[in-house]
Amino acid sequence: MAAEVVRSLVSGVDFELFTADDFQNLSAAGFVDANAYLRAQDVGRLEKSLELALPTRIQQVNALLVAFAPAVTRFSTERMKRKREDKAVMIEQRYKELQELYAGKDCSFLWDGGAVYSGLLRPTLNPPENLDDKYNYIGRAGAEKLHSSILKLHNANRLQVIGAKGSGKSTVMSTEAGFLLANGKKVVYISASRYISEPDRVLLEALLLAFGQCKTVWEELQNLPSVEDLVVWCEGRTGLLFIIDEWEELDPKTNDTVEPQLLHRLKAHLVRASGVSVRITVLSIDSPRQYEAEDYELTEEFDGPYTEEELNTWIAQANLPASALLDLDNLTGGIPRLLRFYGECGGDRQKWLKHIEEKYEHKLWTEFVGKLDSKEDLVAAINMVMGDGKLHPRLAPKIKLTCFCKDLNKRFRVLSPYFRTQAETLLTKKGKELDKEAAAG
């Protein structure tokens, strides 16, 4: 009866004026949202008649849904079809662009530090939010060993790539993934931060891109409605190469912005999906414990600044004023991310200092010097900053390493001379505080 009331009241309405969202986006009052009302006929009669015919809002909502169901179904189907067609076009276009960039290319460009490769594209429609989709690439010396290690992996092998934030891991691994994908590898490249926000979409699009132009697999994948269905589809399937960037974002100990149970579930999905396939995780470390390889057969450290050749290549393409180059090494230490910030600031020292204040400088105190609570801690920290670069076991549980990287000798070093000077000043301040506390005690 209620459905008939609704149908009679909206008879003559041009349903082409409605979208699926109009019927699914119900207001708190239990009716179709205001925009849909404005486009319908007899708005007042519809609301009044519903209230007279049905006593509760739930019943009124159900009546609306029943009455509009044919339209909802039709428009939902049409919209879904259009979205799939649009997505297929974008995936196909990205795959072709990657082939144009990399197919048949000599892999040595990955570690050619003497050249800039412009206009490269990430092997995903969902890059991390802090990275541009299109980028320039300077070969990295460490990429040669990393590439060789990846080529030796086979089904169910695990590799973790670790290093300091800003050392260039994501850029190198994104380029590596694009190269492998364009040359026949079924690379499933995923940014964990984007996957957390839209797991079904990100995993689906990564799988579609991995299978290039295989339309049979595409049709099969696009009929899977949820991330769980996609995971089941992947389970037991060999030949895939999962590369998951920002792996630390799926750890509740390092990501406190997302509910822990959700992170555990999403991480478990990726572990299951890549169960018998190769899985490479890219991990930015800020904690000593993250240097430990847990359940991994192979670990590659990708850390530290540009080599002299790489830095000169970066300078040549940065187009900075000569005056800005005088302070470049002192401020950035050749660390790729700090260099990127410096370039974005046009080599302006004050703008750069403001840009890195929250990201790095404050953390010298909050994550390092401020965590020292004894003279023994202070001595260990001074040796780490100004001495042998070794991390004393007593410091490991207390500090974070956001402002550190590892050099070629695997010793910890502060990111740049500027940060080292700041660290020395803070350590001196901390020493005075500890002396004062000891005198007062």
Protein Blocks (a to p, Z undefined) as FASTA:
>chain_A
ZZmmmmmmmgoiafklpcfklmmmccfkopacfklmmmpghklmmmmmmmmmpmbfklmm
mmmmmmmmmmmmmmmmmmmmmmmmmmmmmmmmmmmmmmmmmgopafklmmmmkbccehia
cfbfbdcfkbcfbdcddddfklmmmmmmmmmpcehiacdddddehilmmmmmmmmmmmmm
mnopacddddfklmmmmmmlmmmmmmmmmnomamklmmmmmmpmbfklmmmmmgopahia
cddehklmmpmklmckbcfklmmmmmmmmmmmmmmmccddddddfbfklmpcghiabdcd
dedjddfklmmmmmmmnopafklmmmmmmmnnopaklmmmmmmnnopaklmmmmmmmmmm
mmmmmmmmmmpcbfklmmmmmmmmmmnopacfklmmmmccklgccdfkopacdfbfklmm
mmmmmmmmmmmmmmmmmmmZZ
